[in-house]
Amino acid sequence: MGSAAVLPPGREWTNWVGNRTCTPRFRAAPRSEEEVAALVAAAAARGAGVRVAAAGHSFTPIVQTDGLLLDLSALSGVVSADAARSRAVALAGTPIHGFYEPLWREGLALINQGDIDTQQIAGAVATGTHGSGPRFTSLSGVVRGVTLVTAAGEVRTIGEDEPELLAAAQVAVGMLGVMTRLELEVTSAYRLREQVGIWSWDEVMERWDELVTEHRHFGLFWLPAEESGALYNLDGHGQPMADRCYVKIYDEAAPDEPDSATPGRRVDRCYRIYPMVYDANFHELEYFVPLERGPEAMRAMRELMLASLPLSVFPMEVRTVGPDEAHLSPNYGRASAVISVSGQPGTDYWGYLRAVDALLAQFDARVHWGKLHFLTPERLHALYPRADDFIAIRRRLDPRGVFLNAHLRELFA
């Protein structure tokens, strides 16, 4: 296989917040799809598993491996953008912020996105990463084609002409192969008008339906204590913050509306409004409940968190996401209210997070694959109607489990 098939020795890998580490036997940073294929084939021939690190933004053990760990950051860039078809093709290692200017030059933009934009697109898609708004899916839901390197070291493209395979590949947590490029549905370039403020809990609950349905993007952080906001860099501008909500509303700005840099009332290109700045000092759990049960779940969470201080000092973030058809998507077949909380590094937060898990399980909560969770095989099959279909496809494409690790094998072998 030539020099590309040489498996370089591994060294320790750590994720962005330091709660996951591993020392793979081999570690490589291929610079082409051909190198990826050769490396995967060589690892499989040695009986070594293969995982991809992406940007390391997952809190779960999905990257950890004692086999080959791949870094695809050299496979980066938007390959093409087609305004007539509303499509863009990018290499797997492209960070989300790497889409901004190339798309904007073509009069295009990502349809929606979250508030962290340093993830690599393949990792964000693989885990179902999302923004907010029930009219919009996660990033996975706009995937219209993928190119994978399979366990045999073969390059395979899956498109809309293979809907079952595509639905499996849209949220696959790296279990079908190494994704090397993706085709995404995009939209015409748009600007956003921001409204940020501190609201009372009662006002948010009373206006919930309006906030969710009448705005392009609505999200909030409920702050259980006065010091909660600072943990996520949320500025209350001198207002009391305990038991109040930091509310973010974004709507599309009119073409003649001027840009504004006023904090909390900015008007600018969409990709300049979405991102937030976080310090990597939290370990996050994120669950998806049916949208119509969102307020009930939020009220129950508020009671639990107030009773769990100081362990529950991090804010509760709430967003919404529209339905999609990806087999492992937490939004499969239903719109979701997304509830996330965090454990504080340096504390034993597991009892608190298990209590959150038990509470949200009462609301048929599904999990974010990149965030802390307590999913079991039994709950997987009860909550994800297409889990069996995904597992059958995974076994067909990777019968020896090259792309599984201990964490994933427990759920998907």
URHU-V612339 format. One record per residue. N is the residue number from 1. OMEGA is omega in whole degrees, -180 to 180 (999 if undefined). Layout:
# URHU-V612339
<<N:OMEGA> <N:OMEGA>>
This chain:
# URHU-V612339
<<1:178> <2:-174> <3:-179> <4:-178> <5:176> <6:-178> <7:-178> <8:180> <9:-178> <10:172> <11:-173> <12:174> <13:178> <14:179> <15:-168> <16:-179> <17:174> <18:180> <19:177> <20:176> <21:171> <22:175> <23:-179> <24:176> <25:-179> <26:177> <27:-175> <28:178> <29:-177> <30:-178> <31:179> <32:176> <33:179> <34:177> <35:177> <36:-178> <37:-179> <38:180> <39:179> <40:180> <41:-180> <42:179> <43:-180> <44:180> <45:179> <46:-178> <47:-179> <48:173> <49:-178> <50:171> <51:179> <52:-176> <53:-173> <54:-177> <55:176> <56:-176> <57:179> <58:177> <59:-178> <60:-178> <61:-173> <62:180> <63:-169> <64:-179> <65:170> <66:179> <67:-179> <68:175> <69:-177> <70:174> <71:-176> <72:-176> <73:177> <74:177> <75:-170> <76:174> <77:173> <78:-175> <79:-179> <80:176> <81:-174> <82:-178> <83:-179> <84:-179> <85:-175> <86:-179> <87:173> <88:177> <89:-179> <90:174> <91:-168> <92:-177> <93:-179> <94:175> <95:-179> <96:179> <97:177> <98:176> <99:-165> <100:-174> <101:178> <102:178> <103:-176> <104:178> <105:179> <106:-179> <107:-175> <108:177> <109:169> <110:-177> <111:180> <112:178> <113:178> <114:-175> <115:170> <116:-174> <117:179> <118:177> <119:170> <120:-172> <121:-179> <122:178> <123:178> <124:179> <125:-175> <126:-176> <127:179> <128:-180> <129:-167> <130:169> <131:179> <132:179> <133:-176> <134:174> <135:-173> <136:176> <137:169> <138:174> <139:179> <140:-176> <141:178> <142:177> <143:-179> <144:176> <145:177> <146:169> <147:-177> <148:164> <149:-176> <150:-180> <151:177> <152:-178> <153:179> <154:179> <155:-177> <156:177> <157:179> <158:-178> <159:-176> <160:176> <161:175> <162:-170> <163:-180> <164:178> <165:180> <166:179> <167:175> <168:-176> <169:-175> <170:174> <171:-173> <172:179> <173:176> <174:-173> <175:-179> <176:-177> <177:178> <178:180> <179:-179> <180:175> <181:-177> <182:169> <183:-178> <184:166> <185:179> <186:-177> <187:177> <188:-179> <189:-179> <190:177> <191:-177> <192:172> <193:-174> <194:168> <195:180> <196:179> <197:176> <198:-178> <199:173> <200:176> <201:-177> <202:-180> <203:178> <204:-179> <205:-180> <206:-176> <207:-174> <208:-177> <209:178> <210:-177> <211:-178> <212:-171> <213:-170> <214:-179> <215:180> <216:-178> <217:174> <218:175> <219:-179> <220:167> <221:172> <222:-170> <223:-176> <224:-177> <225:-177> <226:-178> <227:-174> <228:-175> <229:-177> <230:-179> <231:176> <232:180> <233:178> <234:-175> <235:178> <236:179> <237:175> <238:-180> <239:172> <240:-175> <241:-178> <242:-179> <243:176> <244:-174> <245:171> <246:-170> <247:176> <248:177> <249:176> <250:174> <251:-180> <252:180> <253:177> <254:-178> <255:-178> <256:180> <257:-175> <258:173> <259:178> <260:177> <261:-179> <262:-179> <263:-179> <264:180> <265:-178> <266:170> <267:-175> <268:175> <269:-174> <270:-174> <271:174> <272:-179> <273:-173> <274:-169> <275:171> <276:179> <277:179> <278:164> <279:-177> <280:-176> <281:-179> <282:177> <283:-163> <284:169> <285:-178> <286:-178> <287:-176> <288:177> <289:178> <290:-173> <291:-177> <292:179> <293:-178> <294:-178> <295:179> <296:179> <297:179> <298:179> <299:179> <300:178> <301:180> <302:179> <303:180> <304:-176> <305:178> <306:179> <307:-174> <308:178> <309:7> <310:-179> <311:-176> <312:-172> <313:178> <314:-180> <315:167> <316:177> <317:180> <318:174> <319:176> <320:179> <321:178> <322:-178> <323:173> <324:-174> <325:179> <326:-171> <327:-177> <328:-179> <329:173> <330:179> <331:-179> <332:173> <333:-179> <334:170> <335:-172> <336:159> <337:-173> <338:-177> <339:179> <340:176> <341:-177> <342:168> <343:-176> <344:177> <345:-179> <346:176> <347:172> <348:-174> <349:-171> <350:178> <351:178> <352:-178> <353:176> <354:176> <355:176> <356:179> <357:-179> <358:180> <359:-175> <360:174> <361:178> <362:-179> <363:180> <364:-176> <365:170> <366:-170> <367:167> <368:-173> <369:180> <370:-178> <371:-179> <372:178> <373:-178> <374:-177> <375:176> <376:176> <377:-179> <378:179> <379:177> <380:-176> <381:177> <382:-171> <383:-176> <384:-174> <385:-177> <386:-179> <387:180> <388:179> <389:178> <390:-178> <391:178> <392:178> <393:179> <394:-180> <395:-180> <396:-178> <397:-176> <398:-173> <399:-179> <400:177> <401:180> <402:-174> <403:174> <404:166> <405:-175> <406:-179> <407:-177> <408:-179> <409:-180> <410:-176> <411:-165> <412:-179> <413:999>>
